[in-house]
């Protein structure tokens, strides 16, 4: 998943809207998205762990 985030970030920085804003804005946006995905991943992992424990 992390590889996909990095690949999409680089692709966006080279070709997408991220190419039209300053690099610092792009980096902050990438960090924010990575943090959001990390939190989501950890919450889902914890939720699936609780599901398995109830069986």
C-alpha positions in Angstrom: 0.0 0.0 0.0 2.8 2.4 0.8 4.4 1.7 -2.6 1.1 2.7 -4.2 0.9 5.9 -2.3 4.5 6.9 -3.2 4.0 5.9 -6.8 0.8 8.0 -7.1 2.4 10.9 -5.3 5.4 10.9 -7.7 3.1 10.5 -10.7 0.9 13.4 -9.5 3.9 15.6 -8.9 5.2 15.0 -12.4 2.0 15.2 -14.4 -1.0 16.2 -12.4 -2.3 19.2 -10.5 0.6 18.9 -8.0 2.9 20.1 -10.8 1.2 23.5 -10.7 1.7 24.2 -7.0 4.9 24.8 -5.0 6.8 21.7 -4.0 6.2 22.5 -0.3 2.4 22.3 -0.8 2.7 19.0 -2.6 4.9 17.5 0.1 2.5 18.7 2.9 -0.4 17.2 1.0 1.5 13.9 0.5 2.3 13.7 4.2 -1.3 14.4 5.1 -2.6 11.7 2.8 0.0 9.2 4.1 -1.0 10.0 7.7 -4.7 9.6 6.9 -4.0 6.2 5.2 -1.9 5.1 8.1 -4.6 5.9 10.6 -7.2 4.2 8.4 -5.0 1.1 8.1 -4.3 0.9 11.8 -8.0 1.3 12.7 -9.1 -1.4 10.2 -6.4 -3.7 11.4 -7.5 -3.3 15.0 -11.1 -3.7 14.0 -10.4 -7.0 12.2 -8.3 -8.2 15.1 -11.3 -7.6 17.5 -13.6 -9.5 15.1 -11.4 -12.5 15.1 -11.1 -12.5 19.0 -14.9 -12.7 19.4 -15.2 -16.0 17.6 
